[in-house]
Amino acid sequence: MSEHSNVTHTEAPKKSRYTVWAVALMTAAAVVSLRGLPMMAKEGLTMWFYIGFATLFFLIPGALVSAELGGMFNKDKGGVYTWVKEAFGAKWGFAAVWLQWIQNVVWYPVVLGFVAATLSYFVGNPELASNQWMNFGVVVVVYWIATFLTMAGEKSYGKASQWLFALGTLVPGLFLMLLAAVWLFMGHPMEMLQTSVSDAASASNNQVHAWLPNISGFGSIAFLAGTVLLFAGVEVQGARANLMGKPSRQFPEAMILASLIVFILFTLGSLAVASIIPMKQLSLTAGIMQAFKEALDIFGLSWMVPVAAAFLALGALGQIVTWVGGPSRSLLQTAENGEIPPSFAKRNKSGQPVAILILQACIVTVLGSFYLIFPNPSAAFYLLSAMTVSLYLLMYLLMYAAAIKLRYSMPDADRHFRVPGGKLGMWLIAGGGFLAVAFALVVSFFPPNQIPVGSPAMYVTAVFAGLIIFGGAPFLIQMFKKASWVQNLSENKSK
């Protein structure tokens, strides 16, 4: 039995405590991004299938499992690293946190491309969104700003991410919902219903219901992987369970509250976009700014487009700040355990892993150059998104498997919160989540029919190459692991 099974869980020092609302908002900030609303809205009535699948088989299982594991190891700061390590050993724990970390690094240029688009609307020149140097410049400048905010300390960037999430995601999201409500109250028809009925009339016999996808192959439901990715991230705050006053009660409450916020924003936000704008007019490359522009133009409020762009840019920055701190904090645990060179265990005065933060900022800068290599920013956007999906889903497979394994290997450990239903309940929740993620992972290798990705062969090759290179890296590092890494750390601790 692991040494953690007999650990007495203590409350976090008062100066470092997080409230339920603080952790819930930070978790929601890590998950919710309004840039995904047009993609779901473009699916019309079938959006309910995708949102329902992601919520029932991914968001809820992820929240419940991370709540149990986070409360179980609330004295550790390793998050998914600790969870998987206790179940399958240090090698797999390192692989899990590496996947969580590296998918983030690949994802940053994607969300920063969205920031570049919003800023182009802010300055009144939407054409800048397709400018290569504009995209590259935003990736570099904004990410380094987020890095320095993170270096200021846990509390500093924690408060910043909460405020940025509220101003840049909650406010514009609720405003868009209000516009849609007023639009429908004025007697205008819901565009989603009209378009869906029209499409259903011409659909093939494979579509059994207007609310279900017209399945003609894996490519027709490839959006499933993208939707699941939009709901990912609920586990990132597991590493902060030990920073709450009473993690046994507060962390599960925070996870449940965060799940509700995420579900409501995604569902009502997608419905708002689909109510006002015809699906065929929605552009995925332009993102949420096109939806805001269309909605505001309808009401003669075009002057508010730059304002909406500024708020959305702040929301994206808040999401980046949240993610910069979370996985890097977990990767720090691997450095302190000698899984990677001890130089990465170096911290600044605020306790932040400086070497890890600088390394990932440098990698993001290099990946940002993809916007210079590909003339069309959408090409870089889709390739990076595809790699992100496969890497992240692989990490979730390890997390769910670890939760099931620990129910048997550490049955008496103090969990504070347990997935209800005993071992059967864990098999149903974590096992169901595992199967859903495995299915989404398979689907992610198929180019979606709804999006022009160029050469299908290039798309599949890029996804496979990213999974092999980035997914295989932790095992390659383990092959060259040196005993001196652990020895150096022991000597530094003894000084």
Steps between C-alpha positions, in 0.01 A plus 500: 500500500624850417637724771223747421235270640595590858553869444319733735352778287542844645356833405697733279665805657255786520706728274483250211135391528267507202121524535251277320410781262866580432586144398172463308564818301864405435385156381230651279757747366722207404212324321267759347592683184239685297698431184338154493143632481487549120625144445222353712241744364590397145370152579146630553273266693770234512692727739293339775649163411858631520447709814306219666770244420780725626310585819373154595799291397787745545436811710309333785724191525807724484369726777403211729821304447727804543304595814569158654866490396560864592357449849685171538841661449424851621847538655667447163543763232555253219140471380466241224867408543442384858172329415640286219834443677329349804303267274753392237841628608717807441557430129129517419444790740765695314339404167161626619621839619722534194197448273303755700787745475604451136144511363476837671814622331362391162163656581626847596564617141146384413323712760742786438400492134148567629637794701659637183162485324322684782769767510464554125131580557598720793712723275225499236693300241369138487734425208790500746371168631648335190831688525787261576708746701197616698432143615864429578543828687194442718615145583839622618403820682183378675648169610809659651275746686303203640829335598617802698158524670538137606850566635353764731354223714205266553273758657583770246415304190216317678319829565588627153356191329176528698448863403602445139263203475212702644563800272604315186276192504205541738417859402514462118342153522203628699474804272479278193226295669312823574521607136358165392216521754403850382520385138255215564274720718467740207334220305787395276524126418775286648748452217616167637153345473438622147836387368484166681153426362618587149810283535301213648268500199794447266704273728580143409326205657796461738368784719239343726410826676567872455674507839741220404792531256466378146749214540668407174841415645734610778560830322135594545533486881860621524365814671454275803872511580507878465197539725650273764816712491292811566377338823847384607700647785280437803781294656763774483408641840549164671852614586349786704279290726760533775479881477140510619395544859297177517577302183290201610184704453598804297682336208209273396263797535729708280511228232121465495453878486757531221323227299170686526659827387667328204184318390279808524739730315566254218136399458335841517788667314480256207123534496530880490733493199285244318183702567623817329735389222426247225735203534623526143619856563709407803875499439711283728819683408358840597382351829274660754573855380302440183206390713523814713530723196196343335295525819600858575439611141147364523424736789692795359772470763799465270695747712512234773696252286842631618374495859393136469838419342686657792299302756549174310874559479506545878312172543748313283787649700333382821471147362867502398614630841305221670654231283855639516500451877312171541687235296839664556440468873431129455808454281701660780417198716670272246814716513500484880471120477795472263299399192653786299824700550508676842556838334127500423422491873637854540250750640491876533411696814129447432546123488441471125695250281701754301687256276182317399314825429786635289534170310135484405502868400790427264318199350184706452706764321634235261154352440369850440723512195254258335295810424796626297562169325141448385357786287148428629482518883213250494739228378722543806191530722353167390826307515580620851142435615507143370823421683366657819190278499687170467759583766247621755261208457787256556565666838134457596522127427779474758308706757184290479698176513688626808176581683374143451834345595528702824161376619661155519863579589415766765148409619544648851658830399328814628330633188290778657269469198413175322334440167164361618402137457809327636721308260212448259436873496866566424495248216188662355626859534873463429452198272234683301724803477786280382293347219365841393851647486632196310224543242568874468872425459431268207267756342764775534714334231230551238475840322160657577264532205386840626845665481728541193831367629676472167665167435343224716829307483690799640243539778525135609880500470527813715279354773689171508839673489405733785372211711812290440755779547345683794334193653818295480727772641450413872602139441806617307593727790463207739745299290768763559407565862806535726533396862681829564172688446355352819835524681538871422150568626569313825820699553321831437224411748752409768677837476 
